[in-house]
Amino acid sequence: RKNGGCGKVSVCYVFEGDTAVAGRDFVKGSGVLEFENQQMEANLTVTIKGVPRYDTKDRFRLIMSEPEGGVKLDEKRDGGAERNILTISIEAHPEAKMRVDKVHSLLQSKWEKSKVGHANWASQFKEAITVNGGDDDDDDEEMTSVVPPSKVDLFAHIIALPWKVLFAFVPPTDYCGGWACFICALIMIGLVTMIIGDMASLLGCCLCLPDEVTAITFVALGTSLPDTFASKTAAEQDPYADASVGNVTGSNSVNVFLGLGLPWMIASIYWATTSPSKDWHMKYDYLPDIDFLGPLGARSQGFVVEAGSLSFSVAIFSSCAF
């Protein structure tokens, strides 16, 4: 209200939609705005609804008309002297847009990685069912002819095909930052180790060999030969042989501290928490050199590993290794 405030005046108003839709973006309303005597300002309230917006800019209008009480509308405003029009814009909050952009960028990056991961995972199965599928160098583009696989390659492929297909189910490192590949690979290693252990035990039984001899001959050589070849290759390519020494040291450390420590820890917890076993007491109640479990005939149940001949095991392993 300008140029005086004498008298009571009023003006009609209505909210009209444009790109913003009444009922969806704002609450439509209309009425009469009144000014008391000497009142220079009055407020109108409009409710803007919380509709998700990203990069849009919606508009609606406030139209004021039919002034009463001797007042006139400003003819210089939009709409002229008969009615004044105020255009109201609804814009997305900059911080909300920034958050949406950040989430979109993250999802886009994850989606691109997942597409690469899907392609790599599919290629694992293709290479698994193809003869010499994983042996060719992908960077060798100068080969003009493909050498057909030999009979030895076909035979080896048929023997290894079930294992190749099984291991192809291990996801590539593109998923979960490589953790999915790591966990699945550990599961596959445990499965293969269990199968190898059972097969070695059956072989030793057929050859009338105790499990200790089978373990330090067939099993030990079968699991150590790949490390041996890897260490040999690393020693030839590295002038200081750091990688080969680290491979041998790490392999033996894992075999001793994890391969023995983990099952022994599980067995110790099991025998310490399980109910008393008559077979255990019959076998260990009068066994010497385990007095830490209690006196003879009244021993507490626990995990017991009887010591064997270390020199015999080392001699057998060394003779087979050389």
C-alpha positions as CSV (number, residue, x, y, z in Angstrom):
1,R,0.0,0.0,0.0
2,K,1.5,3.3,-1.1
3,N,0.7,7.0,-1.0
4,G,-1.3,6.9,2.3
5,G,-3.0,4.5,4.6
6,C,-6.3,6.1,5.5
7,G,-9.4,4.0,5.5
8,K,-10.2,0.4,5.2
9,V,-9.5,-1.1,1.7
10,S,-9.4,-4.6,0.2
11,V,-8.4,-6.4,-2.9
12,C,-9.4,-9.9,-4.3
13,Y,-6.7,-12.5,-5.0
14,V,-6.4,-15.9,-6.5
15,F,-3.6,-18.3,-7.2
16,E,-3.5,-19.6,-10.8
17,G,-1.3,-22.5,-12.1
18,D,1.1,-22.2,-15.0
19,T,3.8,-24.9,-15.4
20,A,3.1,-25.6,-11.7
21,V,-0.1,-27.6,-11.2
22,A,-2.5,-26.6,-8.4
23,G,-3.0,-29.5,-6.0
24,R,0.3,-31.1,-7.1
25,D,2.9,-28.3,-6.7
26,F,1.0,-25.8,-4.5
27,V,-2.3,-25.5,-2.7
28,K,-4.8,-23.4,-4.7
29,G,-6.5,-20.6,-2.9
30,S,-8.4,-17.4,-3.3
31,G,-10.0,-14.7,-1.1
32,V,-10.0,-11.1,-0.1
33,L,-7.0,-9.4,1.3
34,E,-8.0,-6.5,3.6
35,F,-6.1,-3.5,5.0
36,E,-7.2,-1.8,8.1
37,N,-6.9,1.9,8.6
38,Q,-3.3,3.0,8.6
39,Q,-2.2,-0.6,7.7
40,M,0.5,-0.4,5.0
41,E,1.3,-4.1,4.6
42,A,-0.5,-7.4,4.7
43,N,0.7,-11.0,4.1
44,L,-0.6,-13.8,2.0
45,T,0.3,-17.4,2.7
46,V,0.7,-20.1,0.0
47,T,1.7,-23.7,0.6
48,I,4.3,-25.2,-1.7
49,K,4.2,-28.9,-1.7
50,G,7.3,-31.1,-1.3
51,V,7.3,-32.5,-4.8
52,P,10.7,-34.1,-5.8
53,R,12.5,-31.7,-8.2
54,Y,15.8,-32.0,-9.8
55,D,16.5,-29.5,-12.5
56,T,13.0,-28.1,-13.2
57,K,11.6,-24.7,-12.6
58,D,7.9,-24.5,-12.2
59,R,5.8,-21.3,-12.1
60,F,2.4,-20.2,-10.9
61,R,0.7,-16.8,-10.6
62,L,-0.9,-14.6,-7.9
63,I,-3.6,-12.4,-9.5
64,M,-4.9,-9.4,-7.6
65,S,-8.1,-7.7,-8.9
66,E,-11.2,-5.8,-7.9
67,P,-9.8,-3.2,-5.5
68,E,-12.3,-1.6,-3.1
69,G,-12.2,1.3,-0.7
70,G,-10.9,3.9,-3.1
71,V,-7.6,2.3,-4.0
72,K,-6.2,1.5,-7.4
73,L,-3.8,-1.1,-8.7
74,D,-0.4,-0.1,-9.9
75,E,-0.8,0.2,-13.7
76,K,3.0,-0.2,-14.1
77,R,2.9,-3.7,-12.8
78,D,2.3,-6.9,-14.8
79,G,-1.4,-7.0,-15.8
80,G,-2.0,-3.2,-15.8
81,A,-4.5,-1.2,-13.8
82,E,-7.3,-3.8,-13.9
83,R,-5.3,-6.5,-12.2
84,N,-1.8,-7.1,-10.9
85,I,0.0,-10.4,-11.6
86,L,2.9,-11.8,-9.6
87,T,4.7,-14.7,-11.1
88,I,6.1,-17.1,-8.5
89,S,8.9,-19.6,-9.4
90,I,9.5,-22.9,-7.7
91,E,13.1,-24.1,-8.0
92,A,15.0,-27.1,-6.7
93,H,17.3,-26.5,-3.7
94,P,21.0,-26.3,-4.8
95,E,22.1,-28.7,-2.1
96,A,19.4,-31.2,-3.0
97,K,20.5,-31.0,-6.7
98,M,24.1,-31.5,-5.6
99,R,23.1,-34.7,-3.6
100,V,21.2,-36.1,-6.5
101,D,24.1,-35.4,-8.9
102,K,26.5,-37.1,-6.5
103,V,24.2,-40.2,-6.2
104,H,23.7,-40.3,-9.9
105,S,27.4,-40.1,-10.6
106,L,28.1,-42.9,-8.0
107,L,25.4,-45.1,-9.5
108,Q,26.6,-44.4,-13.0
109,S,30.1,-45.4,-12.0
110,K,28.9,-48.6,-10.3
111,W,26.8,-49.4,-13.3
112,E,29.8,-49.0,-15.7
113,K,31.9,-51.2,-13.4
114,S,29.1,-53.8,-13.2
115,K,28.8,-54.0,-17.0
116,V,32.6,-54.6,-17.2
117,G,32.2,-57.2,-14.4
118,H,29.4,-58.9,-16.3
119,A,31.5,-59.0,-19.4
120,N,34.5,-60.4,-17.6
121,W,32.5,-63.0,-15.8
122,A,30.9,-64.1,-19.1
123,S,34.4,-64.4,-20.6
124,Q,35.5,-66.7,-17.8
125,F,32.9,-69.3,-18.9
126,K,33.8,-68.8,-22.5
127,E,37.5,-69.4,-21.8
128,A,36.6,-72.4,-19.5
129,I,34.8,-74.3,-22.3
130,T,37.3,-73.4,-25.0
131,V,40.4,-75.4,-25.6
132,N,43.4,-73.3,-24.6
133,G,40.9,-70.5,-23.9
134,G,43.0,-68.8,-21.3
135,D,46.4,-69.6,-22.7
136,D,46.5,-67.2,-25.6
137,D,47.9,-63.7,-25.1
138,D,45.2,-61.1,-25.8
139,D,47.7,-58.5,-26.8
140,D,49.1,-60.7,-29.6
141,E,47.3,-59.2,-32.5
142,E,49.9,-60.0,-35.1
143,M,49.0,-63.7,-35.3
144,T,47.7,-64.3,-38.8
145,S,46.7,-68.0,-38.2
146,V,45.3,-69.9,-35.3
147,V,47.2,-73.0,-34.3
148,P,44.8,-75.9,-33.8
149,P,45.0,-77.6,-30.4
150,S,47.0,-80.8,-30.2
151,K,45.7,-84.1,-28.9
152,V,47.4,-83.5,-25.6
153,D,45.6,-80.2,-25.3
154,L,42.3,-81.8,-26.0
155,F,42.9,-84.5,-23.5
156,A,44.0,-82.0,-20.8
157,H,41.0,-79.9,-21.6
158,I,38.6,-82.7,-21.2
159,I,40.1,-83.7,-17.8
160,A,40.1,-80.1,-16.5
161,L,36.8,-79.0,-18.0
162,P,34.7,-79.7,-14.9
163,W,37.2,-77.8,-12.7
164,K,37.4,-74.9,-15.2
165,V,33.6,-74.5,-15.2
166,L,33.4,-74.8,-11.4
167,F,36.1,-72.1,-10.9
168,A,34.5,-69.9,-13.5
169,F,31.7,-69.3,-11.0
170,V,34.2,-67.3,-8.9
171,P,33.2,-63.6,-9.6
172,P,35.9,-61.3,-11.1
173,T,37.5,-58.6,-9.0
174,D,35.1,-56.0,-10.4
175,Y,32.5,-56.8,-7.8
176,C,32.5,-55.5,-4.2
177,G,36.1,-54.2,-4.5
178,G,37.4,-57.7,-5.0
179,W,36.1,-59.1,-1.8
180,A,33.5,-61.3,-3.5
181,C,36.3,-62.8,-5.6
182,F,38.5,-63.2,-2.5
183,I,35.8,-65.0,-0.4
184,C,34.6,-67.2,-3.2
185,A,38.2,-68.1,-4.1
186,L,38.8,-69.2,-0.4
187,I,35.7,-71.3,-0.6
188,M,36.9,-73.0,-3.8
189,I,40.3,-73.5,-2.3
190,G,38.8,-75.1,0.8
191,L,36.6,-77.4,-1.4
192,V,39.5,-78.5,-3.5
193,T,41.7,-79.1,-0.4
194,M,39.0,-81.2,1.1
195,I,38.7,-83.3,-2.1
196,I,42.5,-83.6,-2.4
197,G,42.7,-84.7,1.2
198,D,40.1,-87.4,0.8
199,M,41.6,-88.7,-2.4
200,A,45.0,-88.8,-0.9
201,S,43.7,-90.7,2.1
202,L,42.0,-93.2,-0.2
203,L,45.2,-93.6,-2.3
204,G,47.2,-94.1,0.9
205,C,44.7,-96.7,2.0
206,C,45.0,-98.6,-1.3
207,L,48.8,-98.5,-1.1
208,C,48.8,-99.4,2.6
209,L,50.5,-96.1,3.5
210,P,49.7,-94.3,6.7
211,D,48.2,-90.8,6.5
212,E,51.4,-89.2,7.7
213,V,53.4,-90.6,4.8
214,T,50.7,-89.7,2.3
215,A,50.5,-86.2,3.6
216,I,54.3,-85.5,3.3
217,T,54.6,-87.1,-0.1
218,F,51.7,-86.9,-2.5
219,V,49.8,-84.1,-0.9
220,A,52.8,-82.0,0.0
221,L,54.4,-82.3,-3.4
222,G,51.1,-81.6,-5.2
223,T,50.5,-78.4,-3.2
224,S,54.1,-77.3,-3.2
225,L,55.1,-77.8,-6.8
226,P,53.1,-74.8,-8.1
227,D,54.8,-72.6,-5.5
228,T,58.1,-74.1,-6.6
229,F,57.6,-73.3,-10.2
230,A,56.3,-69.8,-9.4
231,S,59.3,-69.1,-7.2
232,K,61.6,-70.4,-9.9
233,T,60.1,-68.1,-12.5
234,A,60.2,-65.1,-10.2
235,A,63.8,-65.8,-9.3
236,E,64.7,-65.9,-13.0
237,Q,63.0,-62.6,-13.8
238,D,63.9,-60.7,-10.6
239,P,67.6,-59.8,-10.2
240,Y,67.2,-59.9,-6.4
241,A,64.8,-62.8,-6.1
242,D,62.7,-60.9,-3.5
243,A,59.4,-62.2,-5.0
244,S,60.5,-65.8,-4.8
245,V,61.7,-65.5,-1.2
246,G,58.5,-63.8,-0.2
247,N,56.5,-66.4,-2.0
248,V,58.2,-69.3,-0.3
249,T,58.2,-67.6,3.1
250,G,54.5,-66.6,2.8
251,S,53.4,-70.0,1.6
252,N,55.1,-71.8,4.5
253,S,53.8,-69.3,7.0
254,V,50.3,-69.7,5.8
255,N,50.7,-73.5,5.8
256,V,52.0,-73.6,9.4
257,F,50.1,-70.8,11.1
258,L,46.8,-71.0,9.2
259,G,46.8,-74.5,7.8
260,L,47.6,-76.0,11.2
261,G,46.6,-73.2,13.6
262,L,43.0,-72.7,12.4
263,P,41.9,-76.4,12.5
264,W,43.7,-76.9,15.8
265,M,42.0,-73.9,17.3
266,I,38.6,-75.1,16.1
267,A,39.3,-78.6,17.5
268,S,40.4,-77.2,20.8
269,I,37.2,-75.2,21.1
270,Y,35.1,-78.2,20.1
271,W,36.7,-80.6,22.6
272,A,36.6,-78.0,25.4
273,T,32.9,-77.3,25.0
274,T,31.4,-80.7,23.9
275,S,30.0,-83.2,26.4
276,P,32.3,-85.9,27.9
277,S,33.1,-88.7,25.5
278,K,33.7,-92.2,26.7
279,D,36.0,-93.0,23.7
280,W,38.2,-90.0,24.5
281,H,38.6,-91.1,28.1
282,M,39.4,-94.6,27.1
283,K,42.1,-93.4,24.7
284,Y,43.7,-90.6,26.7
285,D,43.0,-91.1,30.4
286,Y,46.2,-93.2,30.8
287,L,48.3,-91.7,28.0
288,P,51.6,-90.4,29.4
289,D,53.0,-86.9,28.8
290,I,49.6,-85.1,28.9
291,D,49.5,-84.4,32.6
292,F,48.4,-80.8,31.9
293,L,44.9,-82.2,31.4
294,G,44.9,-83.7,34.9
295,P,46.1,-86.8,36.7
296,L,45.9,-90.3,35.3
297,G,42.4,-91.7,35.2
298,A,40.8,-88.3,35.9
299,R,41.7,-86.1,33.0
300,S,39.7,-83.2,31.6
301,Q,38.6,-83.6,28.1
302,G,40.7,-81.6,25.5
303,F,42.2,-81.7,22.1
304,V,45.3,-83.9,21.9
305,V,47.8,-84.3,19.1
306,E,50.3,-87.0,19.6
307,A,53.8,-86.1,18.5
308,G,55.4,-88.1,15.7
309,S,58.9,-88.5,14.3
310,L,59.9,-85.1,12.8
311,S,63.2,-86.4,11.5
312,F,61.4,-89.2,9.6
313,S,58.9,-86.8,8.0
314,V,61.7,-84.4,7.0
315,A,63.8,-87.2,5.5
316,I,60.8,-88.5,3.4
317,F,59.9,-85.0,2.2
318,S,63.4,-84.1,1.3
319,S,64.1,-87.3,-0.6
320,C,60.9,-86.9,-2.6
321,A,61.6,-83.2,-3.2
322,F,65.1,-83.9,-4.7
